[in-house]
Amino acid sequence: MTERSVDVTEDRLLVPALVFIALVVAAVASLGTPLITSVATSFHVSLGSAQWTLTIALLSGAVATPVLGRLGAGPHRRATILATLAIVVAGSTLTVLPLPFACLLIGRAAQGVGLGLTALMMGVARDHLPEKRSAAVIALISVVSIIGAGVGYPLAALLAELGGVRAAYGLGLVVTTAALLTAWSSMPEAPEGRSAHLDLAGAVVLACALVLVLLLAGERNLWNQHLAVAAGLAAVAVVLLGAWIVVELRSTAPLVDVRAVRHPAVAGANLAMFTSGIGMYLLLTLITRYAQTPNGAGYGFGLTTFVAGLVLIPFSVLGFVAGKLTPRARTRIADPLLLAASAVVVGGGFALFAAARSHLVELFVAMGVLGLGVGGFSAAMPGVILAVTPKSETSSAMSFNYVVRSVGYALGSAIGGLILAAGTDGLFPADSAYTTAALVGLGAMAITTLISLALARRGGSATNP
């Protein structure tokens, strides 16, 4: 197919397919969150080991994303999408079969690879839809890639309660198979004339660096019990990231165009994504953990995993609403200003949680405010980056942005865990520790707001096309 807009019939099929695939891979990757306790019980492993069913999916997703982004920029994008979804389906099969725990981890790693498809869905939309239509679809894809967690969490928790952990993972197998069939029937070929060579050396170096960064962010016990080892690994990660930048600058076909990433708009957007990722994920984890804390701790509501998952419904619903409304707002307000406004809304969610959390309805409200801010931020972010990015580099540019987001999420989770651990004198953290963590998150969103305003000032007051 040449680089042109699809006809009306194809448009009707393509847009739902792109959104559905992005939603599925996000929801399936998040399945590990509500099932950690069930996995520990079913496989007779520790909670720390069971936590790896989530961690390994995030790790594989972060490593696969830039590689898939580069492959998606080439002539074999359709084949890349189908092959990736086939890997995800195979991984989903491993999670359902009565196999040892190690096979479950392999399956979860394979499912995590699908996270790299979000940027490819954006590339397809930008190549094959009219400009105004593609901008709205890309914004929606960005939103559902985040709110997918809110969709998968309560469903997986309910299935785990009714039929066990295998039944919950069975949901993943069903929806990933449906996603593969959808992609097979609807994904167009990449426009003619594209070429993309995979920078293998850059991919290996970046993968090693990301694994170290995300491990150091997630493994808090390593910092507590082996500080020297953790500091040494952190130094290695910094060296690897520096080496990766050198490799990319010297490569004729880099994995990520580092020179383009240095563009003020792109660099600023990625920095804003990083700081906002810390705050967004921090509040998400604080609210869900607070809701499940037993009443005996002096606070909390002792909710079951399923009921706690329902707290995420306002997050998903209002996030989706914000994602639908943001493209209309972009006709009057510049994208960086939308980022700033959304960061303020997320900050409002932190303020609500810090000031009022004695009633369950207050957690629902805070989660809804978070969803509204996250939805608006996610919908506006692609516009900032793609405004200065060629069509052929859409997948690669957005994949790097999602790697930055993953690192921000991991650090947000780690920071929240460290603050709550520091405030724990017994089985549960003190209630004041949650307030402290909320104030730290509020600071992260304040920084995000300032970065976004600086982007807006640099870009002027012009609105989006």
N, C-alpha and C positions, 0 to 999 in steps of 0.2 A: 504494500500500500504506500502510495506516495504521501508526502507531507501535506495533508489537506484535512479539512474538517470531515468527519463522518456524516453520512446522511441522517435524516431524522429518525429512521427506524433503528439504525445502529446506535444513535445517540441514546435512545430509550433503553437499549440493552446494555450499552457500555457503562453509563454512569452508575446504575445500581450495582453492576458487577464490580467496579472499582471500589465503591464504598463498602460493599459487602466483604470483599477480600481483605481490605484494610481493617475492618471491624473484627473479622474472624481471627486474623493473626495476632491482633492485640489481645483479644479476649482469651485465646488459647494460651498465650504466653503468661497471662496473669492467673491461670488456673492453679498454679502452685500456691498462691497466697492463702486461700481458705482451706487448703487441704493438708497443710503442714502437720497438724496434730493427728489427722486421720492416717497420714502416711507413716508417721512415727509409730502409731499403734498397730497398723496392719502389717508393717514390715519389721517390727521389733527393732527399730533403730532410735537413736537419740533425736531430740528436737533439733539439735545442731545439724545432724546429718540430714534430717528431713528438710531443713531450710534450703539445702542445696537443690531441691526440686524447683525452687524459684530462682536461686542465684545462678544456676547453670544455664537456665533459659535466657536470663538477662545477659550473661557473659557471651553466649554463642550469638545472640542477637546483635550485641555491640560489635563483635568481631566480623560477623557476616555482612553487616549493613554497608560499610564502605566498599567491600568487594562486590556485592550485588549492585550497588550504585554505579560502579564503573562498568560492570557487565551490562547493566541496563541502559547505558549510554551508547552501546554498540548496536550492531545490526541484528543480534540474536536475543533481543529483549524478550520476545514471546517465549522462546525456548528456555530462557533463564527463569522466567516467572513459573512456567509449568514444571521445570525441574525442581525449583525451590519448593513449590507446593507438594510435589511428590515426596520430597524429603520430609516435609512436615507431616504428611499423611502416614508415612512409614514410621516416624517417631510417635505419632498418635497411636498407631497399632501396638507399638512396644509398651506404651503406658497402660494398655487395656489387657494384654495377655498376661497370664499368671506366671510371670518370670521374676527372677531375683531383683533386688533393689538396684543393683548396678545397671540392669537393663532399663529400669524406669528412668534413671538419670540420663542414660544415652537417649532415650526417647524424648525426655524433656529438653535436652540440648538440641535435638533435631527440630522440635517444635519452635524453639527460640530463634532458629535461623529465619523463620518466616517474618520476624520483625523487620528484616531488611527489605521487605516487599513494599512497605509504605511509600518510600521514595520513588520506587518504580511505578506505582499507581499514579503518582503525581506526574511523572514523566509521560505516561500514556495520555493522561488528561490534557496536558499542555500541547502535545503533538497532534492529537486527533479531535479536539473540540474547538469551537470558535473561542476567541480570546476571552470575551466576557464570561462565557459559560465555563471555560476551563478554570478561570480564577475562582469562581464560586465552588466548583467541584474540588479543586485542590484544597481550598479552605476547609471544606467538609471532611475530606480525607484526613487532613491534619487533626481535626477535632476527634473523629471517631477512633483514630489511633491511640488517643488518650482515654476517652470515655469507655473504650472497650472493656477496661478493667471493671468498671461499674456494672457492665452487662454480664460478664462471665462470673463474677464473684458470687452473687446470691444464687444463681442457677447451680453452680458447682457445689456450693455448700448444701443446698437442698438435696441434690442427688446423692451427696456423700452421706447425709443423714438417713435417706430412704434406702439406698442400695449399696453403700460402701464406696471406697475410694475408686474402685475400678469403674463403677457406674458413672462417677463424676468425670473421670477421664474419657469415658465412652462418649460423653457430649463433645469432647474435643475431636474425637475420631469422626463423628457424624458431620460436624460443621466444616472440618478441614477437607473432608471428601467432597462435600458440596462446593466448597471454594475451588477445589481443583477442577471439578466438572464445569463450574461457571467460567473459570479462566480458559478452559479448553474451547468453550463455545463462543467466547466473546472477545478475547484479547487479540487485537490486531498486530500485525507485524510492525517493526520499527520503520520509520521513513527511510527511503533509499539514500545511499551516500554516507551513512554513518559508519564509523570505524572506532573501535576501542580495544586497546591492548591492556591486558591485566599486568600491572606492575607487581610482580610476585615478591620481589625483595621488599618493596614498600608495604605490601599486605602482611608479610610475616613480621616485620619489625613493629608495625602498628598493632597487630594482633597481640604480640607479646606485651607491649606497653599497656594496652587496654586491659588485658587480663590482670596484670599487676595492679593497675589503678583501681579496678573494680573489686579485686580481692582485698586490697588494703582498706577500701571503703567499707566493705561488708563484714570483714573478719575483725570485729572489735576486740575479741579475746587476744588476738595476736599483738595488738598494741598494749594491752594490759599486762600480758604475761611475758612477751618477748619483744620489748621495745627496741632493742638494738637490731634485731632481725627485721622488724617492721621498717625502721628508719633506713636500713640498708636496701631493702626492697624498694622503698620510695625513691631512694637515690638512683637505683637502677632504672626505675620507670621514667624518671626525668631524663636520664641519659638516652634511653631508648626513644623517647619522644623527640629529643633533639636530633638524634641520628635519623629518625624518620623524616623530619623536616628537611635535613640535608639531602637525603635520598630523593625525596620528592622534587626538590628544586633542581637537582641534576638530571632527573629522568625526563626523557622526551615524551613519555606517555605516563604521567603520574597517576597514582591511585586517586588522589585528591589534588586538584589544582590549587596548590598552596598560595600561589601568587594571587589567584582570584579570591581566596579566603582572606587575604590581607586587605582587600578593598574595605574602606571604612564602613560602608553599609553592611557588608557581610560579616566583618569582624565584630562590629557592634551588635548585630543581631545574634550572633553565636554567643557572645558574652552575656547578652540579656537572657538567652535561652538557658545558659549554664546557671546563672544566679536564680532565675525563676524556677528552674527545675529543682534546685535545692529546696526552695520554699514550698512549691506545690506538693512535692512528694512528702515533705515533712508534715504538712498539715493533714494530708490524707492519712498517713500512718498514725498521727497523734489521735485523730478523731476515732478511727476504727479500734485502736488499742484501748482508748479511754472507755469506749462503749462496752467492751468485753471485760473490763476489769470488774471483779466481783464486788458486791456492795460491802463486804466485810473489810475492804481496804479503806473505807471511810468516804469513798466517792465511787463513781462508775455505776454501771447499770447491769452488769453480769449477763449481757446478752449472749445467746448462742451464736455460733458462726453464721448460721443462716440469717437470723434476725439482724445481726450486725451488718451483714451484707446488704440488707434492705436500706441501711443508712446511706449506702452509695447511690440509691436510686435518684435522689435530688441532684446529686453530682452529675450523673449521666444525662438526666432529662434537661436540666438547665444548661449543661455544657453543649448539648445538641441544639438547643434553642439559640444560644449565643453563636454557635457556628453557622446557623442559618441566617441570623440577622447581621452578622459582621460584614458579609459581602455588600449588603445595602449601605451600611455605614461607610464602607470604603469609598463610595462615590462622593462623599462629603468630607471625610476625615482621612488624613494621611495615615498610612500603616504604622509608623513609629508612635504617633499619638494614640492609636488604638492599643498598641502594646502597653504604653504608659497607663492608659485608663484601665486596662485589664489587670495590670499589676496592682493598681490601687484597689481594685475590687477584691483580688486575692488577699491583699493586706487587710481589707475589711473583714474577710473571713477569719484571719488570725486574731484580729481585735475582738471579734465576737466570741471566739473560742476562749480567749484569755479572760474575758470579762464575765461570760455567762455560759455555764455548762452544767448547771445543777438539775436541769430538766432535759429529758431526751429530745423534746421538740427543738431545743436550742442547738443540739448537735445536727439535727436535720437542716436547720436554717443555715448553720455555718457550712455544712457540706454543700448546700445549694448555692451559697455565695461563692464557694470555692469553684464549683462547676461552672458558674457563670463567668468567672474570671479566667479560668483555664480555657474554656471554650473560646472566648474572645481572643485571648492571647495566641492560642494555637491556630485560629483561623487567620489572624493578621500576620503571623510570622512568615509564612511562605512568600507573601507579597513583598516584604522587605528584601529578601534574598533574591527572589526570581526577577525583581525589577532590574538587577544588574547582572543577570546570569543568562547566557545563551540557551536556547531551547535544548540543544544537544547535551548540555551539562546539567539539566534539571535534576536528574536522578542522583548524580554525583554530589551536587551542591547540597541537596536536601538530606542525603544520607549522612553527610558530615554533620549537619545540624542535629540529626537524630542521635548520632554518637555523642555529641556534646550534651544533649538532653539526658541520655542514659547515664553519663558520668555525674551530671547534676542530681539526678534521681538517687543514684547510689550514695552520693555524699549527703543528700538530704536525709536519707534513711539512717546513715551512720551517725550524723550529727544528732538526730533525734534520739537514737539509741544511747549515745554517750551522755547526753544531758539527763535522760531518764535514769541511766545507770548511776550517774553521780548523785542523783537525788533519791536513791533507793537505800533504805535502812531496814531491811526485812524482805518480805516476799514481793512487795509492790513499791513503785516509786511514790514519793510524796506528791500530793496534789499540786503543790507549788512548783514541782519540777515541770509539770505540763505548762504552767504559766511561763516559766523561764524559756522553755522550748518555743512556745508561741511567740514570745517577744524576739527571739533570735530569728524566727521565720519572718516576722514583720520587718526586721532589719534587712533580710535578704530581698524582700519585695520592694523596700524603699530604694535599695541599690538598683534593682531592676528598673524601677520607675525613672531614676536619674539617668541611667544609660539610655533608655528609650527616648527621654526628652532631649538628650544630647544628639541622638540620631535624627530626631525631628528637626532640631535647630540646624543641623548640618544640611539636611535635605530641603530646608525651606518649608513653606506652608502649603505647597501645592498638594492637591488631593490626588488620588489614584485615578488612572484612566478607567 
